[in-house]
């Protein structure tokens, strides 16, 4: 039996990041100043977000841009290296 490591696309990682942050698509869209449809298209891989949008997505979801753009652990929890430290309140 061969172990296969999943390959996650940017779209997969955008969705994982949003779910990690506990946001639904509408809440994230509002936080980013995007339409709900734009968020859905990015998560389905129908459109590719700009670098600025990727950076804002990462910040809103508490993940690094490097993790969103891959490579690295595909599953949240496989490593905490992809998590950005939260700012102190």
C-alpha positions as CSV (number, residue, x, y, z in Angstrom):
1,X,0.0,0.0,0.0
2,X,1.4,3.4,-1.0
3,X,0.7,6.5,1.0
4,X,-0.6,9.3,-1.1
5,X,-0.2,12.8,0.2
6,X,-3.1,15.0,-0.9
7,X,-2.3,17.9,-3.2
8,X,-4.4,20.9,-2.4
9,X,-5.1,23.6,-4.9
10,X,-5.3,27.3,-4.0
11,X,-9.1,27.0,-4.1
12,X,-8.9,24.1,-1.6
13,X,-6.7,26.1,0.7
14,X,-8.9,29.2,0.5
15,X,-11.8,27.2,1.6
16,X,-9.9,25.4,4.4
17,X,-8.6,28.8,5.7
18,X,-12.2,30.2,5.8
19,X,-13.5,27.1,7.6
20,X,-10.5,27.3,10.0
21,X,-11.6,30.8,10.9
22,X,-15.2,29.8,11.4
23,X,-16.5,32.1,8.7
24,X,-19.2,31.4,6.2
25,X,-18.7,32.7,2.6
26,X,-21.0,35.7,3.2
27,X,-19.1,36.8,6.4
28,X,-15.8,36.5,4.7
29,X,-17.0,38.4,1.6
30,X,-18.2,41.2,3.9
31,X,-14.9,41.3,5.7
32,X,-12.9,41.4,2.5
33,X,-15.2,43.8,0.7
34,X,-16.0,41.2,-2.0
35,X,-19.3,39.8,-3.2
36,X,-20.4,36.4,-2.0
37,X,-20.2,35.2,-5.6
38,X,-16.5,36.2,-5.8
39,X,-15.7,34.2,-2.7
40,X,-17.6,31.2,-4.1
41,X,-15.8,31.5,-7.5
42,X,-12.4,31.6,-5.8
43,X,-13.2,28.6,-3.6
44,X,-14.4,26.6,-6.6
45,X,-11.3,27.5,-8.6
46,X,-13.3,29.3,-11.3
47,X,-11.4,32.5,-10.7
48,X,-8.0,33.2,-9.3
49,X,-7.8,36.0,-6.7
50,X,-5.3,38.8,-6.9
51,X,-2.2,38.9,-4.7
52,X,-3.8,41.6,-2.6
53,X,-7.0,39.5,-2.2
54,X,-4.9,36.4,-1.2
55,X,-3.1,38.6,1.4
56,X,-6.3,40.0,2.8
57,X,-7.9,36.5,2.9
58,X,-4.9,35.1,4.8
59,X,-5.1,38.0,7.4
60,X,-8.9,37.6,7.8
61,X,-8.6,33.8,8.3
62,X,-5.4,33.8,10.5
63,X,-3.2,31.8,8.1
64,X,-0.1,32.8,6.2
65,X,0.0,33.8,2.6
66,X,2.7,31.1,2.2
67,X,0.4,28.4,3.4
68,X,-2.4,29.6,1.1
69,X,-0.1,29.5,-1.9
70,X,1.4,26.1,-0.9
71,X,3.3,23.8,-0.7
72,X,3.2,22.6,2.9
73,X,0.9,20.6,5.1
74,X,-2.4,20.2,3.4
75,X,-4.5,19.5,6.4
76,X,-4.9,22.1,9.1
77,X,-3.5,20.5,12.3
78,X,-0.8,18.6,10.4
79,X,1.5,21.4,11.5
80,X,1.0,24.7,13.2
81,X,3.6,26.4,11.1
82,X,0.9,27.7,8.7
83,X,-1.0,29.5,11.5
84,X,-0.2,33.1,12.0
85,X,0.0,34.3,15.6
86,X,-3.1,36.2,16.6
87,X,-2.6,39.9,17.6
88,X,-3.0,40.5,21.3
89,X,-6.3,42.0,22.2
